[in-house]
Amino acid sequence: MSPVAVSCPSCGAPIQFAIGSGVVVVCPNCQSAVARTDRAYEDLGKVAAVVETDTPLKLGLKGAYRGKRFEILGRIQYRHESGALWNEWYASFPEEKWGWLAEAQGRLYLTFEGKVSKGTSLPTRSELQLGETFSIPGIAKFTVAEIGQAAAAAAEGEIPFRFTPGEMHDYADLAAGGGKFATFDYGETPPHVYVGQEVTLDDLGLAAAPLAEQETRRVGAAVMNCPNCSGSLELKAPDETLRVTCPYCNSLLDVSQGKLQFLMTIEGGRAKPLIPIGATGVIGTPQGAGVSYMVIGFMQRKVTIEGTSYFWQEYLLYSPGHPFRWLVDSDNHWSFVEAVSPGEVNTQGKLQVEYGGKTFKAFQAAPAEVTYVLGEFYWRVTIGEITMASDFVSPPQMLSSEVTVSGEGRGEINWSLGTYLEASEVAKAFHIKQMPQPHGIAPNQPFRHTSVLYAWPLLCGIALIVGIMLLAGSHNRMLLSKTYELKPVTAADQTQVEFEQSLDVYNRQNIRVILSSPVDNSWVYVEGDLFNEETGLTQGFSAPLEYYQGVEDGESWSEGTKEATIYLSALPTGKYTLRLEVQREHFATPSTLTVRVEQDHRHISHLVLLLLALSVPPALVLFWRWQFEKARWQNSDFGE
């Protein structure tokens, strides 16, 4: 259908319905919402002018989504009951199809009106509960992330449905895995269902040339005066800020009405931020690397467990065109925190949840209370504000949920993912010269020495392969094999001495000495040494040979051995003399002693000793990690 040009029934200025499915047009001259009916054009009342925000979108912008061209024709700004504003852009697609492009806190959600299967019963507004999951047949299984109420605060352009300026309406936002998103609009019964996806400017074909051509609006810092002390305040993010504190009189001020309104004086001692308000730094996870953030807000919170309060600090990070982020400081342990979709979190278990293919264990659950604020915030923060917070850990990450209930069944669930940062990273990013050292073990602090455990199997594998190769390559070169006659002597302490000269010993080859004697209920003790004839180097050794047997209570027994093996380290190359001194129990009876000297003999015991030696460091690391985890989980409500 061709565009239809008419006169505004309020001021007479020309207005135009660009496509046939447009229902309301906001007159750019008098801001009247003009609706077309079957017979005439109706003035629905004045609409407030939109508040310019730091957005890359505007009326008339053209893009493409999944091969379908679209044009943005209208916008409504909704005001959340918390005071926050969000934009809902209306995009015209081919065949007079409309898409709803919601823009909130740096994120974009594109939805289309969905058709629910016949026979499917959607829950009523009163039946919905935060966190419950149910399936929309043929689409996905969704989690109820927010149940809220909002008012149409401002509008411009062409709107595809009839609306009344300022009218309140109830809604529910739902999320599913893969970025899927849905909204139930309870303006009618049954509710309208809008289903779609979280998208990026790239997905919409708006990341390159189209953005370079548009006049992107940038809202600079706004200067206002405190209504309590007249101090001058400069807002860092005036298009997003709803609450700000006065640094001069410690007043908490509301900004949601476009001007500062005194709310309360923050009593009690002040918590001093380590990173000053207004400081900028490039910090984040690998996915967010390279983004420069400004600290615009500082908050201290606490949980109270068994009468003891535990405090931590949170820094609100702002970067135009990006979602808000947080830096969290607890006991001088730092985490970089970013929001995640509730639909991406599998909460089927009470003691663990799943996200991103990882399992997170329950660590703590307690009401979290705001005790101090400084700077700017994008919601109506108050001292004493309480949310139900639950933390789940899988170091170096911590997944946290905060449930806020605002009454009459309304509220929202916010999930966030914190990634542990070394204090040195934060100090470097924000140029902090004296960074306090962390104490204790943080819930998501990683154990930094697991690489030793990963390397141990590799080292053992290499040692095993090399050991097998060396054993297979052993030559067992014989230096001596001789049996000596042990002659009778007159006393037990007398020794028989034997010499063998000119044994050729090679460098870097170990030596094995094997001694054997036919002892029976007796012993033979041998001391010996290898003596280098040129250098005088001496390598000694000794071994007892003893064997006893008998019968006791009708059972035979034996103990000891008739053979002993001694391993000597490699000796320098040269000619050596073997010297033996022999003592024996039955000194008056002749006997024999067989001596074998071999070189380059590898024994499996050497490999076993090597593997045991390689196992000492990982064993110590395992013990260290056990102590580390014990210290971590002793602070948990649930234990490991």
N, C-alpha and C positions, 0 to 999 in steps of 0.2 A: 504494500500500500504506500502511495506517495505521501510525503510530508503534508500536514494540514496546518495552515496558518490561520489564526483567529486573533481576536482582540481580547485582552485581559478584561474580564467583567468588573474588575475593581478599579483599574486606572486607565484602561483603554489602550495600553501599549501592546504592540504586536508580540504574540508568542507563537511557538510552533511545536506541534506534536510530530516528532521526527519519524516515528513508525506507527503502524496501525494498532499495535498492542500496548502503546503507552496510555496510561490512565490519568496521571497527574503531571502537570508541568508547573514549576515554580517560576513565577514572573520575575525576570531579572530586574525589572524597574521598581516594583512595589513589594516584592517578596511575598505575594499572595500565592497560595497553592490552588491551582485551577484544575478541576476535574471535569472530564467530559463524560456526559451521560448519553442515553439514547436520543434525547431531544435537545439538550442545551449544554452549556458550559457553566459549572458551578464554582463559586468562590468558597473554598474550605477554610479560609482564614489566613492570617499572616504567619509566615514562617521566619524564624530568626535566621540571620545571615550565618553562614558556616564560619567556624573558627579555623583560620588558616593553620595548618599543621605542616610539619616537616615530612611531606609525602612526595613520592615521585609520580603520583597519579594526578590526572586532571580530566575535566570534561573534554570530549573530542579526541582523546588519545585512542589510537588504534593499535591492535595487537593480534595475536593468533594463539589459540590453545588447541593442541592436538589437531592441527591442520585446519581449524575453523577460525575464520576471521571474525573479529568483534570490534565494537566501538563503545567507549564509555560515554553514556548519555546523561547519567544522573548520579546524585549522591544524597544520602541522608546521614546526618550525624546523630548517633544515639548517645544519650547520657545514661550511664550505668548508675544504679542506686548508690554506688560508692563515690560517684561524682566524676568518674573517668569517662572520657569521650572516645568513641571509636567511629570510624568511617565505614559506611556500607555503600560501595559503588555498584551501579547497575549497568551491566554491559549487554549490548544488543548483539545477538548472534544471528546467523542466517535463519530464514523461515520464521522470523519474529519470535525467536526463542531468547529468553533472558537468562543471564547469569548474575549471581549475587557475589560480589567480590568484597569480602569483609577484611578490614585492615585494622589490626590492633596490636600495639606494643611491638611494632616492627615485623609482624607476621601477616601473611596473606592467606585467605581461605576462599576458594572459588567453589560455590555450590549452585546447584540447579534444583528446581522443584522436582521432587521425587514422586513416583507413583508406587504406592504401597499395594502389595498383592491383595486381591479380593479375599475377604475373610480374615485379614490380619487386623488385630485389635491393638491400637496404640494406647499406651498408658495415659490416663488423664493427668492433669497438672498435680493433683493431690496424691496420685499414686506413685509419682516419681520419687526416687531416693538417690542421694549422692552416692556414687561409687558402684551402683548396681549395674549389671551387664545384661543385655538382651540383644537378640538378633533382629535385624530388619531383613526379612527373607530376600534372598537374591542379591544382597548388598554386602553386609558384613555384620560382625558381632561388635556392638558398641558399648562403651562405658560412659555413664552419665558423669560429665566433668563439671557442669555448672547448671544450677537452677536459679534464674535471675529475673529481674524486672528492669525495664528500661523505658525511656521516653524519647520520642522523636524530637530532638532539640533544635535541629536546623536542617535545611535541605537546599538543593539547587538542581537545576536541570530537569530531566524527564524521569518520572518514577513509574514502574510497571504495575502499581496497585494503588488502591484508594487508601489514603491515610489521613489522619487528623493531626495537625500540628500540636505537639505537647502531649499527645495521648500516651498513656502507659500501656505496656503490653508485656505479658509473661512469655518466657522462652526457656528452653533447655538446650544446652550445647552438649554434644556427645562426640566422643573420639574413638577411633579404632586404629589398629596397626596399619603401618604403611602410610601414615599421614591422612587417612580417611577421616572425614569430618561430617557431622550432621547437626541440624538444628530443628527442633520442634517449636513452631510458632503457635502459641495458644491464643491468638487473637480470635480464632474461630474454633468451632467444634464440629468434627474432629480437627485436630491441629494440622496445619500445613507442615509438610516435611520437606526439608531442603538437604540434599546430600551432595557431597563433593570431596574436595581434597585440599590439603595445605599445599600451596604453590609458591614458586619464586618468580622473580621478574624474568628470569631465563625461560621458565615454563610458559610465560605469557608472551614471549617474543618482545619483551620491553627492556632488555638488558643492554642492547648495543645502540644502533642508529636512532631508534625512536626516542630514547632518553636524551640523546645529545641534542635533539631538535627542540625538546620542550623546555619551557622556562620553569625549572624545578624551584619550588618555593623553599626558602631557607629562613627560619625564624631565628633571629639573633637573640642575644641575651637581653632580657627585659629588666629594667630598673624600676623598683617600687619602694615605697616608704612604709616602714612598720607602723601600723595604727596604734601601737602601744607606746613606742618610744621615739617614733619618727626617724629611726635609723634607716639608712639607704640599703636596700637589698637588691642584689643582682641575681636574677634567675638564670641558671645555666641551661635549662630545658623548659622554657616557658610554655611551649605547646603541649607538654606532657605533665607538668607539675600540678599536683592537687594540694599538697601540703609542703610547708617550708618553715624552718625555724629561724628566729632572729638571733644572730650571733651576739647582739648587744644586750638584750634584755631577757634572752632565753624564753621567748614567747613561741608557742606553736600557732601557726597561722594557716588559715584556709585560703586556697587560691582558686577554687573551683568556679567562683562567680566572676572571674576576670579581675577581681581586686582582692586585696589582702583583708582578711577578717580575723580578728583576734579570737582565739579559742581558749587558751589556757597558758599559764606560766608553768614551765617544767621545773618542778621542785626537786630538791635533793642534789647530791654531788654530781658533777659532770664527768662523763667518761671522755677522756681525751683521745681523739683518733690519731693513730700512728701515721696514717696517710692523710694529709690535709684535704679539705674540700676544695675542688678545683684542680687538683693534681691530675696530670695525664700520664699515661704509660701504655706501652704496647705489651699486652699480656693475654694469655688464654691457652686453651687446649690446642693440639695440632690442627683441629678443624677450624679454629678461630684465630689462628696465628696471623700476625700482621695487622690486626685491628687495634687502633688507638682508642683507648677508653678514658673518659674523664670521671673522676669520683664526684658525684653530685649529692650523695646522701650517706649518712652514717647512722647506724642503729646499734644499740646494745639490747640484748635479749637474755632471758634466763629461763631455766627450768628448775623446779624445786622438787627434790627427791628426799623423802624421809627427813624433812625439815632443813635440808641443806640446799642452798641455792648455787647453781653453776651458771656462770655468765660467759657469753661470747659476743663478738662484734661482727657486724656485717656492713660492707661498703657497697653502695649502689653504683654500678658502672653504666655510663651513658655514652653511646656513639651514634650520631645521626645515621638513620638508615639501617640500623641493626637492632635486634631485640635487646632489652635490658639484660645485664649480667650482674653477678655479685662476686665479691671477694669476701670470704668468711674467715675470720681469725678466732681460733679457739685454742687457748693455752699456747699462743704463738705458733700454732700449726695453721697452715693456710690451704684454702681450697678455692678453685675457680668454679663458679656455679652457674649453670644455664638451665632454662626451663625445658621440660620434655612433655610430650603429649601423654595424657593419662591413658589413651588408647594403646600406647606402645608398652605399657607396663602390665604384665600378667600378675594379678594379685590373688590368685586362687588359694595360695597357702598363707597362713597367718604368720608363720615364722620365717618365710622367705618369699621373695618376689623375683620375677624374671624380667630382664630388659636387655635388649641388644644382644641376645644369645648368651647372657651371663646370669648366674644366680646370685642374688644378694641376700645375705642373712640378716634377720632382724637384730638390731642392736639396741635401740632405745625407743620408747614411746612415752610422751609426757606433754602436758600443756606448756606451750612456750609463750612467755609474756614479754612485751616490749617495755623496757625500763627507761630508755633514753633515746632521743632522736636529734639529729643535727643535719641541716641541709634540706634537700628537696626529695620528694617522693611522688610516685605516680598513682598512689591511692591515698585514701583518707586515713593515714596512720594516726593512732592515738596512743598516748601513754597508758599502759595497762591493757592494751589490745592482746587478746589471747587467741591462739590457734592450737589445734591438736596436731602435734608434730610427731612423725614416726620416721626413724632412720634405719636404712638397710645398707650393709656394707659388702663390698667386694673390692678390697684394696687394689689399685689406688683410687677407687671410686666409691662414692656414697650416694645412694638414691634416697631421696627424702620426699615425704608427702606432708602437706599442710592442709588441714580441713578447716574452712571458715564457714560458720553458720550465721546468717543474718536475720533469721526469724521467718515464721510462716513457711517453713520448709525450704527457704531459699539458702543458697550458699554455693561454695565451689571447692573443688579439690585441685590443688596445684602440686605437680610433681617436678622435682628438679634433680639434676645430676651434678654432683660436686666431684672435681678431680683434684687430687692432692698436688700441691705446689711446694717446692722447697722455699724456705724463707729467703734464700739468696736470690731466687727468681723474682720475688716480689720486690726485694730491696733494689735490684738492678732496674726493674721496670719503672719504679717510681722514685728512684734516686734517693733512697733512704740510707743514710750513712751508718746509723747505729740500729741495727735490727735485733730485737731481743731474741735470744735463743729459745727454741721450743723446749717444753718439759713434758715428761710423760709420753705415752704412746697415743696418737690420735686414732679415732675409729677407722679412718680410711688410709692411715699411713702405711705405705708399702714397706716390706722387708727388703732392703736393698742388696742383700748378698745371696739371693737365690741363684745367681749365675754360677756360683761354686757348685751347687747341686746339679745344675744342668751340665756343667763341664765334667763332673765326676764319671758318668757312664762313658763319655767319650775317651777320657784319659785311661780308664780301666780297659776299654776296648782296644786302644792303641797298645797299652802295656801287654795285654793278653796276646795280641797278634805278634808283637815283637818277641815276647817270651817264647811262644810256640816256634817261631822261626829260629830263634837261638837254640832251643832244645833240639830242633830237627837238624841244625847245622853243627851239633857237637861232634868233635873228632875223637875224644877219649884217647889221647896219645899216651902210651904207656912209657913211664920213665923207669919203673922198677917193678919186678915181680919175683919175689924170692922168699924161700922158707928157711928160717934159721933154727938150728938145733939149740935147744935150751938145756945146758948141761947142769948136773947137780952141783949145788954149792953147799957150804957148811953152815950158813946162817940165813935167816929170812931177810935181813936187811942188806945182804950182799946183792949187788947188781951185776948183770951181764951186759957188757957194752959191745955194740956192733957198729961198724962204719961201712958206708958205701960212698965212693968218691966219683966225681965227674959225672953228675947227673945234669943233662942239658935242659935248662929251664928257659922257656920263651916268655917274653913280655906280654902283658894283657891277657893272660890265660890263667884261670883259677886252678888250684891244685886240690886233688882229692887223695887222702891217705886212708887205706883200708887195712885194718889190723884184725887178725883172727888167730885163735888158739883153741885146742881141744880141751878146754878146762871142764872139769866135772866136779861139782862140790868144792870148788876152789876158785882162786882169782889170780890174774896176772895184771900187773900195772906197768904201762909203757909210757916213758917220757922220751920225746925226740925233738930234733931241730934240724932245719935246713940251713947250712952255713955257706955263704958265698965266698969262694976261695980267693977272689980278687978284692972285693970291697969290704969284706968282713960283716956284711949284713946277715943277721940271724933271724929266722922265723921258727918259733917254738910251738910245740903242741904236746898234748898228753891225753891218755884214754885208759880207763880201767876195763878189763875183760873179766867178768865173773858170771858163773853159772852154778845154781844150786837146785837140787831136786830131792824128792823123797816121797814118803807115804805117811799120811796122817789120818787117823780114824777111817782107814780103809780107802782113802782117796789119795791119788797121786797129785803132786804139786811140783811146780818148777818156777824159777824166777831168774832174771838176769839174761845175759847174752854172751855168746862166744865170739861175736864179731862187733867191731866198732868202726864207724866212718867219721873222719874229720875233714872239714872243708877249710882250705886256706885261701886267703886273698891272693891275687896275682902278684908275682914277684918280678923284679927287673931281670932282663935277659942275662944269662951267665951260667957258669959251671958251679954246681952246688954239691956239698957233701952232706949225706944223710947220717946223722948220729942217733943211735937208739940206746936207751938204758932200760933194762927189764928187771922187775922184781916180781916174785911169785910166792904164793902161799905154800905150795908143795915144792920147796926149793931143793929137796934132796932127791926128787924124782925127775928123770929126763922128760922133756916135752918139746914142743915146737911152736914157733911163731911165724906166721906167714904175713908178709908185708907187700902191699901193692901201692905204688905211687903213680897216679894218672894226672894228666894235665888237659885243660880245655874240656872239662866235664861240667855240663849245665844240669842243675837239679831243679825239679819243680818247686821245691821249698823256697827257692830264691824268688820265683814268680809269685808265690803265695805271700811272701813277706813284702814284696813290692806292692801287691794289691792292698795288703793291710795298711801299708804306709800311705798309699794314696787315699785310703778311706778315712784316715784321721781327720783331715780338714773338713770334709763334708759332715762327718759325725759331730764335730765341734759346731759347725754351722747349723745342723739340725737341732742341736741342744739350744743354741742361741735363739733360733727361730721359735722353738717351743716356749722359751722364756719370754720372747717378744710377744707372741700371741697370748700367752697367759696374762701379761700385763695389759694387753689391749682389752681382752674380754672381761677382766675383773671389773671394768667400769660399765659393763653392759647390763641391761635389765633382764636379758635372756640367757646369758652365758653362751659358751661356744657350742 
